[in-house]
Amino acid sequence: MTNTTIKTAFAALIAATALSSTVAVDEAHAKYKVKDMKFHIVQGAYENLPVLEMKYSSGSWQWVNKSTTFKPRLKVYFKANAKSRSIVRLDDYGIIWKMPENYFTKSHEELVTLGFGKTILSSFKNKAVALCDVFGGSNKVVRDMTLGTSMQVYREKSAESKYKDGTFPMKVVCRAKPDGPTRNPQTSSSEQQKKNLKLTKLKLYTIPAKPVCGKPVKLVGEFHTNMPGKIEFKLFRGDGAKQNASVVTTKTSSGYAKRWAKTYKFNETTFRKYMIVAMGHPASTDWKHIKVHCGGSFKS
């Protein structure tokens, strides 16, 4: 082999190596894109979805099927332009599914059976109690308790990620109260039933949206109805504390509405959650989280 041939081959090898390195660098710095991502809890007559069953005893609602384990099925899928990993979180609990550690791929599809027992469902006991406090009576009542979920897909060796929100369907069964007054859980008073007052929208939020340590924050409930009238409701805190309150909706530019507010000020790191349940109406908000960081660990 001549020196010219050797030099030519060596130059070609260097060029190929440089090209390969350039492609690798380009891929590493290419804009991250998740082409598709979706997930859902499989629903149907034969699916084993979680149910919290509550019994009224000694003046309060008790969770009676806490030893039962449910097996809901979760379907997940994503496709990205770089190797990625995914997890699914359930609000007020945490991660309920994740791909194996250190496993990254550009596309993944899986149907997985989850295990929902006391450890997970305990996070939602207070909300189940809140629903039964309002809607429970001398008749058995079954209420939907839809929870928020989120799917995260993130890139290997990078902080880049994409999110998608979803829902997780659960139900709460409020057993009939012993010797409780017979009432229709959809109506709170004969006056509301007579006037056909309906709650058309219910919201719960904070002002400002991101509370600041040592400064006032308002927890605001917003009520919209089909006509002017009184709405009674309960404000629940995540630790089980509750407060009765009411508003009277009046005419506005967009219909009939009323805001209700309560002001707090936190001087230490705090993590709380609140929920409104309207009495006599099939409506409640999701938990609204108030997270204030003043340094140090969170308190509830």
Residue pairs with C-beta under 8 A, 6 or more apart in sequence:
27 82
30 81
30 82
32 80
32 81
32 82
32 155
32 158
32 160
33 80
33 81
34 78
34 79
34 80
34 84
34 153
34 162
35 79
35 80
35 81
36 77
36 78
36 79
37 77
37 78
37 79
37 86
37 151
37 153
37 162
37 164
38 76
38 77
38 78
38 151
38 164
39 74
39 75
39 76
39 77
39 88
39 149
39 151
39 164
39 166
40 74
40 75
40 166
41 49
41 72
41 73
41 74
41 75
41 149
41 167
41 168
41 169
42 72
42 73
42 74
42 75
42 111
43 49
43 169
47 72
47 73
48 70
48 71
48 72
49 70
49 72
49 169
49 170
49 171
50 70
50 72
50 116
50 121
50 170
50 171
51 65
51 70
51 170
51 171
51 172
51 173
52 63
52 65
52 121
52 124
52 125
52 128
52 145
52 170
52 171
52 172
52 173
53 63
53 64
53 65
53 172
53 173
53 175
54 61
54 62
54 63
54 64
54 128
54 129
54 132
54 136
54 172
54 173
54 174
54 175
55 61
55 62
55 64
55 175
56 62
56 132
56 136
56 174
56 175
56 177
56 178
56 180
60 129
61 128
61 129
61 132
61 133
61 136
61 174
63 125
63 128
63 129
64 175
66 118
66 121
66 122
67 118
68 117
69 115
69 116
69 117
70 115
70 116
70 117
71 113
71 114
71 115
71 116
72 113
72 114
72 116
72 168
73 111
73 112
73 113
73 114
74 88
74 96
74 97
74 111
74 112
74 113
74 114
75 110
75 111
76 86
76 88
76 97
76 108
76 109
76 110
76 112
76 151
77 108
77 109
77 110
78 84
78 86
78 107
78 108
78 151
78 153
79 106
79 107
80 106
80 107
80 153
80 155
81 106
82 106
82 155
82 156
83 104
83 105
83 106
83 155
83 156
84 104
84 105
84 106
84 108
84 153
84 154
84 155
84 156
85 98
85 99
85 103
85 104
85 105
85 153
85 154
85 156
86 98
86 99
86 108
86 151
86 152
86 153
86 154
87 95
87 97
87 98
87 99
87 151
87 152
88 95
88 96
88 97
88 98
88 149
88 150
88 151
88 152
89 95
89 96
89 149
89 150
89 151
89 152
90 96
90 120
90 147
90 148
90 149
90 168
91 147
91 148
91 149
91 150
91 286
91 287
92 123
92 124
92 147
92 273
92 287
93 120
93 123
93 124
96 114
96 120
96 149
97 112
97 114
99 108
104 156
124 145
124 147
124 170
126 236
126 238
126 239
126 240
127 145
127 172
127 236
127 275
127 287
128 145
128 172
129 240
130 234
130 236
130 242
130 275
130 277
130 284
131 143
131 145
131 172
131 174
131 277
131 284
132 141
132 143
132 172
132 174
133 234
133 242
133 277
134 185
134 234
134 277
134 278
134 279
134 284
135 141
135 143
135 174
135 185
136 174
136 175
136 177
136 180
136 185
137 174
137 176
137 177
137 180
137 181
137 182
137 183
137 185
138 176
138 177
138 179
138 180
138 181
138 182
138 183
139 176
139 182
139 185
140 173
140 174
140 175
140 176
141 173
141 174
141 185
142 171
142 172
142 173
142 174
143 171
143 172
143 174
144 169
144 170
144 171
144 172
145 170
145 171
145 172
146 167
146 168
146 169
146 170
147 167
147 168
147 170
147 286
148 165
148 166
148 167
148 168
148 286
149 165
149 166
149 167
149 168
150 163
150 164
150 165
150 166
151 163
151 164
151 166
152 161
152 162
152 163
153 161
153 162
154 160
154 161
154 162
155 161
184 193
186 280
186 281
186 282
187 193
187 280
188 232
188 279
188 280
188 281
189 280
192 229
192 230
192 280
195 227
195 229
196 226
196 227
197 225
197 226
197 227
197 229
197 230
197 231
198 225
198 226
198 227
198 281
199 223
199 224
199 225
199 231
199 278
199 281
199 283
200 224
200 225
200 226
200 255
201 222
201 223
201 224
202 221
202 222
202 223
202 224
202 276
202 278
202 283
202 284
202 285
203 220
203 221
203 222
203 285
204 219
204 220
204 221
204 222
204 274
204 275
204 276
204 285
204 286
204 288
205 220
205 222
205 288
206 217
206 218
206 219
206 220
206 288
206 290
207 217
207 218
207 220
207 261
208 217
211 217
211 266
211 290
211 291
211 292
212 292
213 266
213 267
213 268
213 269
213 292
213 293
213 294
213 295
214 265
214 266
214 267
214 294
215 265
216 263
216 264
216 265
217 263
217 264
217 265
217 266
217 290
217 292
218 261
218 262
218 263
218 264
219 261
219 262
219 263
219 264
219 274
219 288
219 290
220 259
220 260
220 261
221 233
221 235
221 247
221 259
221 260
221 261
221 276
221 285
222 257
222 258
222 259
222 260
223 231
223 233
223 247
223 249
223 257
223 258
223 259
223 260
223 278
224 249
224 255
224 256
224 257
225 231
225 249
225 255
225 256
225 257
226 255
226 256
227 249
227 256
228 248
228 249
228 250
228 251
228 256
229 248
229 249
229 256
230 246
230 247
230 248
230 249
231 246
231 247
231 248
231 249
231 258
231 278
231 279
231 281
232 244
232 245
232 246
232 278
232 279
232 280
233 244
233 245
233 246
233 247
233 276
233 277
233 278
233 279
234 242
234 243
234 244
234 245
234 276
234 277
234 279
235 242
235 243
235 245
235 262
235 274
235 275
235 276
236 242
236 274
236 275
236 276
236 277
237 272
237 273
237 274
238 272
238 273
238 274
238 287
238 300
239 300
245 260
247 258
247 259
247 260
248 258
249 256
249 257
249 258
250 256
250 257
250 258
264 290
266 290
266 292
266 294
267 294
268 294
268 296
268 299
269 292
269 293
269 294
269 295
269 296
269 297
269 298
269 299
270 290
270 291
270 292
270 294
270 298
270 299
270 300
271 289
271 290
271 291
271 292
271 298
271 299
271 300
272 289
272 290
272 300
273 287
273 288
273 289
273 290
274 287
274 288
274 290
275 284
275 285
275 286
275 287
275 288
276 284
276 285
277 283
277 284
277 285
278 284
291 298
